[in-house]
Amino acid sequence: MSVPNAFPSARDALFFTPGPLTTSLSVKQAMLHDAGSWHFEFNAVVARIRERLLKLAGLSRENGWEVILLQGSGTFGVEAVFQTCVPPDGNVAVFTNGAYGERIVQMLQCARIPHVVAHAAEEATLDPAALEDLLANEPTISHVAVVHCETTTGILNPIEAIGRVVKRHGKLLIVDAMSSFAGMPIDFAAAGIDFLISSANKCIEGVPGFSFVFAKRPLLLASEGWARSLSLDLLGQLKGFDKNGQFRYTPPTHALLAFDQALHELEAEGGVAARSERYRRNHETLLSGMARLGFRPLLAPAVQSHIITAFRYPNPSFDFATFYGKLSGRGFIIYPGKLTGGHLPHQQHRAASASRPGTTRCRYRRGARRDGHPCETCFKRLTILP
C-alpha cells in the first residue's frame, strides 16, 4: 500500500474544507494537457472513469447499475435526479437536518415537484421511526431523499436504517453522498439505495467540474419522457454514453483528466478503507488540537462523522473574520458555519478532516493566547507528519 506522501501536494494553502480539497501535485499536473472531447483517447479516459467508479462503489453493470457523469457541481447531479427520475405524479419526501437537505427542498420547489418535508434538529441524526410514521400516513410518496453526511454540521445520518424503512414501504431512495462517498464505506445493498450522487472534488480528491450519479439502469430507462430539463436529463446523458461514449455537451476535459489521476491515487493508497482511516486519524488529531485552543465541537461524538466538524466559538468576543484571516495568512483555509436556524447557536465554524495531507498526525505548534482570544494566535504552525 502506498502512502499519500508518494503523491506530494503543491505549495498551496492547506484546505480544511469538505470540497474543494487540497489536491496532489500530480492531480494538478494531469490538467496540463488539452484533450479533444470527441477524440478516442479522451473517450477511453471517460470510459475508464465510469468503470472505476462502479468498482469503487461495489457495483457493476451486470447487476443493473450505471454511473452517469454530469457537468457541473454536485448540486447539478442531485437536481438532475429529481428533474429526470421523478414521474409527473411522483411525490418526494425530503428527510432533512441541515442546509443541504433544505437545498433539495428548493430544487423540488423550483421544479414544481410535489413533496413533503420532515425536519429534524441539526444536532440529531434523522430518526427512521419518524420516517416510518410519515410513509405510513402519506401513501402518495414515491421517493425519499436524504443527505448521508450533512456538511452543515458533519453529522452522519443512518442511511441503512432509513433504507430499510423506505424499502419496507416500497419506495425509492435517493442519497446525497456528496461528502461521504469514497471517504467511508457505503453498502448500497444494505441501505437499499436506488440513486446516489457525489462529485469530483470531494473525497476522491479531484478538482471541481462534474458530478456523478449511480443509478439502476431500469429506473433510468423508465424515466423516458419525464425530464423537466434538457441539460440535466440523466437518461439523455446515459444515451449519449451508450451511443458513442461521449458527453452530449462540452465536457470538463481537464477536470476529468485530473479525476482519472485522483482515482489512481485512491487505489494506490489502499482504496476507501485506507482513505477513511486517514480521515479518521486527521479527525482525531483535529479534535485534540482544537480542544487545546478552547474550541468544542458542536455535535456529540456518537453522531459526528470523521469528514467535517463544526466547532462552537470559544467565547463571546471571538471574531471569525479575524480568526479566518490569521489562519489563511498561515496557509490554512477553513469554512464558516452554515446552520440554518432553530435553537442552535449560529456562532460556529467548520473544519474538515477530509484533507489531502496524508497524515498519521497533524500537530499544533502553538495554542491560544493567554487572554483567551485564539483568533489572534490560533495556529503558528500546523505540521503534517507521515
C-alpha positions in Angstrom: 0.0 0.0 0.0 1.4 3.4 -0.9 1.2 6.3 1.5 -0.4 9.6 0.3 3.0 11.4 0.5 4.0 9.4 -2.6 1.8 11.9 -4.3 3.0 15.2 -2.8 0.9 18.4 -2.6 1.9 21.6 -4.3 2.9 24.5 -2.2 -0.7 25.9 -2.0 -2.8 26.7 1.0 -3.9 23.7 3.0 -7.7 23.2 2.8 -9.6 22.1 5.9 -12.8 22.2 3.9 -15.1 19.4 2.6 -14.6 20.3 -1.0 -12.8 21.5 -2.9 -10.0 19.7 -1.1 -6.3 20.1 -1.3 -5.1 18.1 -4.3 -1.8 16.4 -5.0 0.7 17.9 -7.3 0.2 15.0 -9.8 -3.5 15.6 -9.9 -2.8 19.3 -10.8 -0.2 18.2 -13.4 -2.7 15.9 -15.0 -4.6 19.1 -16.1 -1.6 20.5 -18.0 -2.7 18.7 -21.2 -5.5 19.5 -23.6 -8.0 16.8 -24.6 -10.4 16.7 -27.5 -13.9 15.9 -26.3 -14.6 13.7 -29.3 -11.2 12.1 -29.5 -10.9 8.4 -28.9 -8.2 8.8 -26.3 -10.3 11.1 -24.2 -13.4 8.8 -24.7 -11.2 6.0 -23.3 -10.5 8.1 -20.2 -14.2 8.7 -19.7 -15.0 5.0 -20.0 -12.2 4.1 -17.6 -13.5 6.6 -15.0 -17.0 5.2 -15.2 -15.7 1.6 -14.8 -13.5 2.6 -11.9 -16.4 4.4 -10.1 -18.7 1.4 -10.4 -15.9 -0.8 -9.0 -15.2 1.7 -6.2 -18.9 1.6 -5.2 -19.0 -2.2 -5.3 -21.4 -2.1 -8.2 -21.5 -3.5 -11.8 -23.4 -3.2 -15.0 -24.0 -6.9 -14.8 -26.1 -6.2 -11.7 -28.0 -3.5 -13.4 -26.1 -0.4 -12.3 -24.9 2.6 -14.2 -22.9 5.7 -13.3 -23.6 8.9 -15.2 -21.1 11.8 -15.3 -22.7 15.2 -15.5 -21.1 18.6 -16.0 -21.4 21.0 -13.0 -21.1 20.8 -9.3 -22.6 18.2 -7.0 -25.8 20.2 -6.8 -26.3 19.7 -10.5 -26.2 16.0 -10.1 -28.6 16.0 -7.2 -31.1 18.2 -9.1 -30.7 16.1 -12.2 -32.1 13.0 -10.3 -35.2 14.9 -9.4 -35.6 16.6 -12.8 -35.3 13.2 -14.6 -36.3 10.4 -12.4 -39.4 11.5 -10.5 -42.6 10.8 -12.6 -45.2 13.5 -13.2 -47.4 12.1 -10.5 -44.5 11.5 -8.1 -44.2 12.8 -4.6 -40.8 13.2 -2.8 -40.3 13.0 1.0 -37.3 15.0 2.0 -35.8 14.0 5.3 -33.6 16.9 6.4 -31.4 18.0 9.2 -29.3 20.7 7.6 -28.7 23.2 4.8 -28.1 20.6 2.1 -31.4 18.9 2.8 -33.0 22.3 2.6 -31.3 22.8 -0.8 -33.1 19.7 -2.0 -36.4 21.3 -1.0 -35.5 24.3 -3.0 -34.8 22.1 -6.1 -38.2 20.5 -5.8 -39.9 23.8 -5.4 -38.2 25.2 -8.5 -39.2 22.1 -10.5 -42.8 22.2 -9.1 -42.4 18.6 -8.0 -44.9 17.6 -5.2 -43.0 17.0 -1.9 -43.3 16.8 1.8 -40.6 17.8 4.2 -39.7 16.1 7.5 -37.3 18.3 9.6 -35.1 17.1 12.3 -32.8 19.1 14.6 -29.5 19.9 13.1 -27.6 18.3 16.0 -29.6 15.0 15.8 -29.5 12.2 13.3 -32.6 11.5 11.2 -34.9 9.1 13.1 -36.1 6.1 11.0 -39.2 5.9 13.2 -40.2 9.4 12.2 -39.9 8.3 8.5 -41.9 5.2 9.3 -44.8 7.4 10.5 -44.5 9.7 7.5 -44.6 7.0 4.9 -47.5 5.2 6.7 -49.6 8.4 6.6 -48.6 9.7 3.1 -49.2 6.8 0.7 -48.6 9.0 -2.4 -44.9 9.4 -1.6 -42.8 7.7 -4.4 -39.3 8.7 -3.4 -37.4 9.5 -0.2 -34.4 11.9 -0.3 -31.7 12.1 2.4 -28.2 13.6 2.8 -25.8 11.0 4.2 -23.1 13.2 5.7 -24.8 16.6 6.2 -22.0 19.0 5.6 -23.7 21.7 7.6 -22.5 20.1 10.8 -20.7 16.9 9.8 -23.5 14.7 11.2 -23.7 11.2 9.8 -27.3 10.0 9.1 -28.1 6.3 9.4 -28.9 5.5 5.8 -29.0 1.8 6.3 -31.8 2.1 8.9 -33.5 4.7 6.8 -33.2 2.5 3.7 -34.9 -0.4 5.5 -37.9 1.7 6.2 -38.0 3.0 2.6 -37.9 -0.5 1.2 -40.5 -1.8 3.6 -42.9 0.8 2.2 -41.9 0.0 -1.4 -40.4 3.5 -2.1 -37.2 4.6 -3.9 -34.3 6.0 -2.0 -32.2 9.0 -3.2 -28.9 9.6 -1.3 -26.9 12.7 -1.5 -23.4 11.3 -0.6 -21.5 14.4 -1.6 -19.3 14.5 1.4 -19.2 10.8 2.3 -18.6 8.8 -0.9 -15.1 7.4 -1.0 -14.5 8.8 2.4 -16.1 5.9 4.2 -17.6 2.6 3.0 -21.2 2.7 1.7 -23.1 -0.6 1.3 -25.6 0.1 -1.5 -27.5 -3.1 -1.0 -27.8 -2.8 2.8 -29.1 0.7 2.5 -31.4 -0.1 -0.4 -30.0 2.8 -2.4 -31.6 3.4 -5.8 -29.8 6.7 -6.6 -26.6 8.1 -5.1 -24.9 11.3 -6.0 -21.4 12.6 -5.3 -18.9 14.9 -7.1 -15.3 15.0 -8.3 -13.9 17.4 -5.8 -14.8 15.7 -2.6 -13.3 12.5 -1.0 -11.8 11.3 -4.3 -9.7 14.4 -4.1 -10.1 15.6 -7.7 -11.0 19.1 -8.8 -14.4 20.7 -9.3 -16.1 20.3 -12.7 -18.6 17.5 -12.7 -20.8 15.3 -10.5 -21.7 11.6 -10.9 -24.9 9.7 -10.3 -25.1 6.0 -9.5 -28.5 4.7 -10.6 -30.2 1.4 -11.5 -30.5 1.2 -15.3 -34.1 0.0 -15.3 -35.1 3.1 -13.3 -33.3 5.4 -15.7 -35.0 3.7 -18.7 -38.4 4.0 -17.1 -37.9 7.8 -16.9 -38.3 8.2 -20.7 -40.3 11.4 -21.3 -40.2 12.7 -17.7 -37.2 15.0 -17.9 -38.0 18.6 -17.0 -34.7 19.9 -18.2 -32.5 19.4 -21.3 -29.1 19.7 -19.8 -30.0 17.9 -16.6 -31.6 14.9 -18.3 -29.8 11.9 -16.9 -31.4 9.5 -19.3 -30.3 11.7 -22.2 -26.8 11.7 -20.8 -26.8 7.9 -20.5 -28.0 7.5 -24.1 -25.1 9.7 -25.2 -22.6 7.5 -23.4 -24.3 4.4 -24.7 -24.2 5.7 -28.3 -20.6 6.8 -28.6 -19.0 7.1 -25.1 -19.3 10.9 -25.2 -20.9 13.6 -23.2 -23.8 15.2 -25.0 -22.4 18.7 -24.5 -18.9 20.1 -23.9 -17.3 18.1 -21.0 -14.9 19.5 -18.4 -11.9 17.8 -20.0 -9.2 19.0 -17.6 -11.3 18.1 -14.6 -11.8 14.6 -16.0 -8.1 14.1 -16.6 -7.4 15.2 -13.0 -10.1 12.8 -11.7 -8.6 9.9 -13.6 -5.3 10.5 -11.8 -7.1 11.0 -8.4 -8.8 7.6 -8.8 -5.4 6.1 -9.4 -4.0 7.7 -6.3 -7.0 6.5 -4.3 -6.4 2.9 -5.4 -2.7 3.3 -4.6 -3.5 4.5 -1.1 -5.4 1.3 -0.5 -8.9 2.2 -1.5 -11.8 3.6 0.5 -10.9 1.8 3.7 -7.4 3.3 3.8 -8.7 6.7 2.9 -11.4 6.5 5.6 -8.8 5.6 8.2 -6.6 8.5 7.1 -9.5 10.9 7.5 -10.4 9.3 10.9 -6.9 10.0 12.2 -7.0 13.5 10.9 -10.3 14.0 12.7 -9.0 12.7 16.0 -5.9 15.0 15.8 -8.0 18.0 14.8 -10.3 17.5 17.8 -7.3 17.2 20.1 -5.6 20.3 18.8 -8.7 22.4 18.7 -9.6 21.4 22.3 -6.2 22.7 23.4 -7.2 26.0 21.8 -10.5 26.2 23.6 -12.8 25.0 20.8 -15.6 22.5 21.5 -17.3 20.5 18.7 -21.0 21.3 18.1 -22.0 17.6 17.9 -21.9 14.7 20.3 -19.2 12.1 19.4 -21.9 9.4 18.7 -23.3 11.3 15.7 -20.2 13.1 14.4 -18.6 11.9 11.2 -14.9 12.0 10.5 -15.4 14.1 7.4 -16.1 17.6 8.7 -16.6 19.0 12.2 -18.4 22.1 13.3 -16.8 23.9 16.3 -18.5 26.4 18.7 -17.0 29.8 19.1 -14.8 29.6 22.3 -16.0 32.9 23.8 -18.5 35.8 23.2 -15.7 38.1 21.9 -14.4 35.7 19.3 -14.3 37.2 15.8 -14.4 34.7 13.0 -13.2 37.1 10.3 -10.0 37.8 12.3 -9.6 34.1 13.0 -10.0 33.2 9.4 -7.6 35.9 8.3 -4.9 34.8 10.7 -5.3 31.2 9.6 -5.3 31.9 5.9 -2.3 34.1 6.3 -0.5 31.0 7.6 -1.7 28.9 4.8 -4.8 27.2 6.3 -8.3 27.5 4.8 -11.4 26.6 6.8 -15.2 27.1 6.4 -17.6 29.4 8.1 -20.7 28.0 9.8 -23.8 27.1 7.8 -26.5 26.4 10.4 -30.0 27.0 9.0 -31.7 28.2 12.2 -33.7 26.8 15.0 -32.4 26.8 18.6 -28.8 26.0 17.8 -26.3 28.8 18.3 -25.0 30.3 15.0 -21.6 31.0 16.4 -19.7 28.2 14.9 -17.3 27.4 12.1 -16.3 24.2 10.3 -13.0 22.4 9.6 -12.7 19.2 7.5 -10.7 16.1 8.2 -11.1 15.0 4.6 -7.8 16.7 3.9 -5.3 15.8 1.3 -2.2 15.8 3.6 -1.8 12.3 4.5 -1.1 12.1 7.6 -0.7 10.0 10.5 -0.8 13.1 12.7 -1.4 16.8 12.5 0.5 18.6 15.2 -0.4 22.1 16.5 2.7 24.1 17.4 1.1 26.9 19.2 -2.2 27.4 21.0 -4.4 30.2 22.2 -3.3 33.4 23.7 -3.3 33.8 27.5 -6.2 36.3 27.3 -8.4 33.6 25.8 -8.6 35.0 22.2 -7.4 32.2 20.0 -8.4 34.3 16.9 -5.2 36.2 17.4 -2.6 33.5 17.5 -4.6 30.4 16.7 -2.0 28.3 14.9 1.5 29.3 14.5 2.3 26.2 12.5 0.4 23.0 11.6 2.9 20.3 10.8 1.8 17.3 8.8 3.7 14.2 9.7 3.8 10.9 7.9 
